[in-house]
Amino acid sequence: SPVGRGPEVPFRSEAYRISAIARGKELRLTLSALDPAAASPPPQDLVFRFGMSGSFRLCPAAELPRHAHLRFLTRESPPRALCFVDPRRFGSWRLGDAWQPERGPCVVSEYQAFRENVLKNLDDRAFDKPICEVLLNQKYFNGIGNYLRAEILYRLKIPPFEKARTVLEAVKDQEQERRKDPSLTLSKKVKLKQENPDLLELCHNVPMEVITADKQLFDPEHSDNYAAFKNWLQCYLVPGMSSLRDRSGRTIWFQGEPGPMAPKGETSRKKSPELKAEPEEPTQKVTPRASKRRHRAAANPPKSEKEKKVEEEKKEKEKEKEEEADEPRKGRARGRRKKIAAPALPEPEVPPSVRRSRRTSARRGTGAAPAV
């Protein structure tokens, strides 16, 4: 795409195959030429990160979706296009086959390596943080995102702001006890894991529920699939659940107490049930100005008749003072006069004494004398 931010793909072939492999939150595409001739280009690898909105879509080449930043065209007629679509442009791709070095083993495809990587590194300072924040650390939990962490902690009833090391050391101790127990056969251990999975096991099982579902639960482009995804959720964005922002600014959804490491000054918010409005009571659009009026009305209850009368008298006195203040001055040290309305008659002849007073005021620079 002309507006795409990713690098150009230096691969040209008349016919080629695209294969893919995923690891955590990354996906690697490999473009391989079908022509075995020596002149064919070598395979080209691209590693993708999807951000918040990146995805692949297969569609007619004549009907490309918006934000299709990379396109692979088929040779059929009419041609189709395999597009990397990313409306928010948080996603990216880079040339080469290397995964990001700071990402740990995948929670789905490399479960045993993932589990060992966490349990053998519990001395790392990263585990001094709340468990909800550590679950987004891709060095140890490669593949876990915001909605997955909420679902995992909710199923185990773990407060999101409990210290990560405390939670994971309990997992480690439990694992060691199972290994030492001679009465536990392999079948009993498997059954125990299925009935009482620990945190690390759920980091594998919960994503697998989404991946192995009959439908792609997380596809917002299809209303049926998205409805199925919402029904699958037990905690994330579910009415009645509480939410808090963690120290990285991400919102965590949970039930019950947040835990001892909850951010200071933050108050949890509950998602209210989505109730339909009564037909005879249509909801009104609340503007900021109307909201302020409601707030003032709630803070100031209705006044009694006596209070209203006293307030009106007070306003009248203030009004009189303002009118007196608006009158022009006569002389420097003279007091202010009340305004006297001129009658709707021919102006009377001004006495000589008043004419002299006006000349005096003009010389002193105080402006015109009041009307008589």
N, C-alpha and C positions, 0 to 999 in steps of 0.2 A: 504494500500500500504506500502511496506517496507521503502519507502523514504518519506512517509507522516509525517508531523510535528504535526498533531493533536493527541489528546489522544486516547487511545484504548477505544472501545465501549464495556462495560461489559454487553452485552445482547446476550443470546443464547436461541433460540426457534426454534422448527421444522417449525412452520408456524406463521407468524405475519403480521399485517397490518401497513402500514406507512401512517400517515396523516400529514398535514402541515398547518401552519398559518403564515402569514407575518405581520411584523410591521415595517414600515419604511424600513431601509436598513438591517434588520435582518429577518431570517426565522427560525422557530422552527419546527423540525421534532419530531413526537412522534411514537415510536415503541411499538405496543401493541400485545401481544400474542393472537392467536385465540383460543387456548385450554383453556377452563375455569377451568381446574383442579387446585387444590391448589398448585401443584408443579411448575406451570408456573411462569416465572419471572414477576416482576411488570413492568409497562410501563417505558420506558426509553426515556427521552427528550434530544435532541441535538439542540443547538442554533447556527446557522451559520451566519457568516459575509462573504461576497463574494469578498471583495477587488475590484480590477479593472477587473479581468478576470474570477472569479469563476462562475460556473454554474452547473446545473444538466443535465445529459444526459442518456437516456435509449438506450442501444445498445446490440448486441449479446455478451455473456460472453467470447466467443472465440476471439472477436475483440475489446478488451478494448482500449480506446483512451489513448494517452500519458497523463501523469499527472492526472490519475484517482486516487485520494488520498483516497477515501472511496468508497466501493462497497457494494451494497445490491443485492444478487442473487435471482432470481425467481426459482420456483420449476418446471417450465415447461420444455419441451424437444424440442429443445435444450434450455438451460437456457439463460436468458438475465440478464443484470446488470444495476442497477440504480446507476450511478457514480457521485460523486462530483468531477468535473474537474476544475483544477486551475493551468494553465501554469505558471503564475508569482508567485504563492505561497503567494499572499497577503491575501488570504482568510483564514478562520479558523473556527473551531467549538469547542464548550465546552459542557460539560455534565451539565444537569440541565435544568429547564424550565424558569429560570429568564432572562428577557431582561436586556440589559445593563442599569444601573440606570441613567447614564448621558444623555440618549436619551429621547427626548420628545415624545408627541403623534404623531402618523403616519399621514402624510399629506393626505393619501388616505383613510385609514380605520377609522381614528379618527379625521375627519375634524373639527368638532365643538370644540373638546378639544384642537386640534392644534391651532385653531384661538384664542381661549381664552387665551391659554398659552403665545402666542406672545403679544397680546394687553395688558395684565395685567402686563407684565414684561418689559415694554419699558424703565423703569428707570435703568435696568441692564446695566453695563458698556460694555457688549458685543455689544450693539447697537450704541456705539460710532464709530464703524468701518464702512467702505463702505458697501453698501447694497449687493454687489456681494460677499464679504467675509462672511457676516452674513448668507447669504442663504446656505452656506455650514456648518453652525453650527448645528450639529445634536441634540443639546439640544433644539432647537426651530424649526428647519426645518428637521425633521427626514424623510429622503427619497429623499431629493433634492440633486442632484449631479451636475457635471460640465456642461453637455450639457443642463440639465433642467433649470439651473439658467440663462444661456444665452438666451434660448428661451423665458422664462418668462419676463425678463427685456426688450427684444427686442419688444415683443408684446405691452408692455405698454410704450415704448419709454422712459424708465428710464435710465439715465446715470449710468453705473455700479459702478462708484466711487462717487456717491452721498451718503451722510451720511444716514445710515440705519434708525436712529430715525426720521429724517426729513421725509422720505418716509412713514414710518409706522404710525407716528402721523397724517399725512394727511388721511390715511386709517381709523384711529380711529375716527377722526373728521367727516369724511363722513358718517361713520356708525351711529354716534350719531345724525346727522342731519336727516338721513332717519327715525330713530326711532321716532323723535319728530314731523315729518311732518304728520299732521292728514289726509292730502289729499291722502297719499299713502296707498292704500289697499294692502293686501297680494299679490294679483295677480300682481299689479303694481310693488311691490318690487321685486318679482321673475323675472319679465320681465326686470326690470332695471339691475338686477345682471347679467342676461344673455347677455344683450346688452353692458353693461359697467362693466365687472368684475374688481375687484381690485386685488392688488398683492397677497393677501392671497388666494383669490378664484382661481387665476391662478395656485398657488402652488398645488391646488387640481385638477383642470381641465386639465392642460397640461400632468401630469403623467397618468391621466385616458385616454387620447387620445391614448397613447402608449399601455396601458394595455388592453383596450377594442377594439383595432383594430382587423380586420379580421385575420391578420397575426402578428406574433411576430416581430415587427419592428426592435428590437435591436439584432436579432440573426445573428452574422457575419458568422456563419457556412454555411448559405444558401444564395447564391448570390441574389436570388429574394427578400428575406426578407430584406437583407441589402440595396439593391437598393431602396426598398420602404421606408426604414428608412431615407436614404439620401434625398429622395424626400420630406419627411415629414419635415425635418429640414428647418428652415427659416433663422437661424443666425449662429449656431454652425458649424464651418468649411466651411461656404458658401463663395464662391468667391465674392470679393468686400467688405467683412466685415473686420473690424479692430480687432486687438487683443493686449492685454497687459497682463503681468504677475502681479498677485496681490502679497500681502506681504507674502503669504504662498507658493508662487512659482507656483500656478496653473494659467493656461491661461484662460482669460475671453474674449469671442467674443462679439462684439457689433457694433453698427452703430452710427455715429455722434460723439459728444464730450464725452470723458471718464468721466468727472465730476471733482469737486473741490478736491477730495481726491486721485487723481491718484498719483502713486508713483513718487517721484522726480527722474529725470534723465532717466526715461523710455520713450521711444518713441513708439507710436503705429505702428503696422505693418499691412498692408493690404494684404489679401489673393487675389492673382491675379487670373483672370479667367484661366481655364485650356484650352488653345488653342492648337490645333493640329499643328505640324510642317509642313511646305510646303514640298512636295516630292522633289523638286529640291534644297531645302536648308536644308539638314540634319543637325540636331543639333550636335555640337561637344562636346565631353567630356572635361570639363574644369578641369584641375589639379590645385593644389595650385601653382605650379611653373608658369603655363601658366597665372593664374589669376594675379600673381605678375607682369609678363611681361606686361600684358594688362594695369595694374594700372600705371606702369612706363611710358608706351607709351602714356597714356592719360595725365600724368603729364608733359611729355617732348614733345612738338610738334616738327615736322620736322624742321631742321636747313637749312639756306641758304648755297649756295656754298661758300661764303666768310667766313662764320662762320666755315664751315667744314675745309677749308684750314688753318685758324688760329689754329684750334684745332689740326690738324695733325702736324703743325710745333711745337706746344707746346709739343706734345707727343714725337717728335723726339729729342727735347732738353732734355726732362726728361730721354729718353733712353740713350743718350750720358752720362748724369750725372751718371746714374746707372752703365754703363760700366766702367767709371772712378773710381767709388767707389769700384768696384770688383777687381781692380788691386792690387797686393801685394805692400807693402811699402818697400822703400829702405832707411834704417836708421830710427831713431826715429823722427827726425824733418824734414826729407825730404818730398817734395811734392809727389803727385801721378803722375805717367806717363801714357800716353795713350798706349794701347796695340799695338805692331807692329808685324804683322804676319811674321813668319819665312819663308824664301823661301824654295821651295822644292829642295834644293841643298845640297851637303855635307857641314857639319858645318865647318865654317872657324876656323882657329886656334885662340884661345882666347888670347888676349894680356896680358902681365904680369900685367899691371895696373888694368885690370878687375879682374884678379885672386886675386890680393891683396884686391880689393873691396869686393869680395865674402867672403874671409876669415874674413874680418872685420865685415860684416853683420852677419855671422854665430856666431862670438864671442859675438856680441851684442844680439843675440837671436831673430833676426827679420825674420829668415827663408831664403829661397833661393832668389837670385837676379833675376830680370826679365830676360827673354830670350833676347839675342842680335842678 
